[in-house]
Amino acid sequence: MGDRGRAEYLSSQGIRDGRVLEAISRLTRADFVSEAERLEAGADVPLPIGHGQTISQPYVVALMTEALALKGHERVLEIGTGSGYQTAVLSLLCREVYTVEIVPELARSARWRLLRLGFENIYFRQGDGTEGWPEQAPFDAILVTAAPAEVPSTLLGQLHRGGWMVIPVGPTGGTQELLRIHRAREPGALPQVESLLPVRFVPMTGGPPRPVLP
Ligand code: SAH
């Protein structure tokens, strides 16, 4: 059973893509959180999912998904599987989702949960998402749900020319900007960057080793 009333709410908040609204109303958000959080799963708020991580607010999930303008044929890379809720939304809207999670316990429980719910077009990897998934690149779209300080160039390189990436970027603990990046079709042309919303995501961990200051 889906979350009744959520589509109406999200459409009143400005979400227009009917396929996104339908996908979200087919899912039950309570299936993606622990027992303790279940009563609050209907509200438009982020919720803890353990290991200091959170499942995003449904409005933000809807906005990020809508920004990718998926038609159904795409192969999508997602960084930050978390609970798997955003992964499930994507899986209803594209051909295949490749999702990467750095925390082993979260990767394992999301995989188990999504398989149990019957999703068959999702591929899972546990590891550092700043490296993307080179063996499966390029992707038609990339969605990142943890915030790095800057756009990882490796990820941009794994995006098809003409493809979209949606990513929160900014300092840890501060306000980040949710960016939509369009990789130009012409080789050498700079990507177009558009700011969608101020957001607060958990920081992206991993990345290249930082130099140790003396
Ligand atoms: N989309 C998730 C919410 C994710 S919270 C949902 O719907 O539930 C962000 C997630 O990104 C967390 O699970 C965190 O562990 C993960 N993460 C942080 N840095 C990462 C990295 N470098 N690679 C992969 N996953 C990362």
Residues whose N, C-alpha, C, O or C-beta is under 5 A from the ligand:
A	BS01	SAH	Q53 T54 I55 S56 I79 G80 T81 G82 S83 G84 Y85 Q86 V100 E101 I102 V103 L106 G127 D128 G129 T130 T145 A146 V202 P203 M204 T205 G206
